[in-house]
Amino acid sequence: MVILAPMPAEYAIAKDRFGFSNDVIWLGVGPRNALKAVTDMGISPDLDVMLFGFAGSNYLPVGTEVYVTKSYLHQLNASYEDAPAVLKKPSLKGVPELGVPCYSSSDFVVETKVIEPSIFDMELGFLTPFFPNLSCWRIVSDNLNLHDFDEFLGREPTKKG
């Protein structure tokens, strides 16, 4: 299996947890970096691929680990909704029991109209068209709050303004 991790901190965790028997690749954050990385590396769409890392959530507590059941693009004020991509449960030891939908945006999501417990990221929805065997495992890092995300990572909080 190929494990994709957007940030260095996510990459380090993935290497520690899964690297002994899987390839772990650092993507970079956001859709443009993720798509460029998988294109440049020529990752075959036939491979089992899992996206791993952090994600915000509207209701789930920080630290909760989940796998993704469906992937949507987050379109806060759109009058339509794209059909979701259905994802399989990761086939790795220790996969979380809780499966939730994921909403992806090109920006950090701080507001949503989604009412079911969900996670929000910046990569998954943009990778699903390329990998039919894609799965996703995420750790909740914040509750749609950039300041809390920075604190979760142990870095200086982002200043507003």
N, C-alpha and C positions, 0 to 999 in steps of 0.2 A: 504494500500500500504506500502511496505517496501522501505525506502529511504537509499541508500548506499552512503557514503561520505568517500573518501580516506584520507583526511588530517584533523587535528583538526579544522583549520579555516573553512573548508568546512562543517564539522560536525556542528559547532556552527551556521552557517548561515542556514543550513537545519533544525536544531532543532527550530530555531526562526521562520522560514517561514512555515514549514510543520509539526513540532513535535506535535502540539495539536491534530491531528487526524491520524497520521501515525507513524510507528516505524522508527526511524532513527538509523542507525548502522555505526559506524566508522570502516573502512576497513583496513587502512594502505595504503601507496603509492606503486604503481607498481603491476604487474600481480601476482607475487608470494604471496604478502600480501593479495591482493583482493581474490584470489582463496582460500587461507588458511582460511581467515575469513568466507567466505560463506560456506565452507565445515565444519569448526568447529562448526558453528552455525546451520547447518542443514537447511538452508533456502530452502523451498520447491520450485521446479521449477514451480509449478502451481500458485504461488503467482504473483501479479502485483509487479514488482520491478523497481525502477528508480535509476539510477546512477546520482548523483548530484555533481557539484563542478567546479573547474577551469580547463581551457585548453588553450593551446597556439593556435594561428591562423596565417595562412600565410597572410591574408589580412584584416580580421575583426578588427575593433578598440577595444582596451582594454576597458573592461566594457560591451561589447555587450553580451546579453544573447541569447542563441539559444537552440533549441532542435535538436536532432540528427535523421536524416532520414535513413542513411546507415552507417554501421560500417565496416571498413577495417583494416587489419594489415598493418602497414607502413613498407615497404621493399624497402628502397631507391635504391638499386642497383640490385634488382631482375629482372629477365627477364620475369616474369610472374606476374599475379595479381590474388589473391584469389577472389572468388565471395563474394560480400558483404553480411552482415546480414542486413536485412531490419527491422528497428525499428518503433514502433508505436509512435505517439505523446503522451507525458505525459497527463494523465487525471486529472490534477490538475488546480485549479484556478490560473490565472496569467501566464500560460505557454507562453513563447515567441512566436511571430508570425513567426520568421525566423527559417527555418529548413535547416541544412547543414550536409554534410557527416563528419564523424570522422575517423581519421587514428590513430591507436594505435601502440605503440612501447614499448619495455621493457626499453627503455632509453628516456631521455628528447630529443625531436625532435628539432634540430636547423637548419635543412636543409631538403628541400623537392623538388621534381619535380612536385608536385601537383599544377595545375594552377587554379582550381576553388576555390572560397572561402570555406575554410574548417577549422576544428579544429583538434588538435592533443593532445592525452592523453596517459596514461600508463596503463589503466585498461579496458576500454569498450570492445575492440576487443577480450579480453581474457575471458570476462564474457558472451558474447552473445551465445556461444554454450550451456550454462547451463540454461538460462532463456528465454523461448520462448515469455514471456510477458514483456520483458525488454524494458524500455524507458530510455532516457537520456536527462538531462538539464544541460547545461554548461555555465559558465561565462568566457569570454575571459580575460586571465590574462597577456598575453604577446604576442609578435609577433615573436615567436620562438627564444627567447633570454633569457637565464638563469639569467643574471644580471637583466633584466627588471622584470622577474618573482619574484626574491627575493625582488625587490623594491615594487612590487605590494603587496606582503605579509607583507611589512614593516620590513623586516629582513636585516641583513648585507649581501650585495651582495657577491655571490660566487667568490672567487679569481681564476684566470686562472693559469695554470701551474702546 
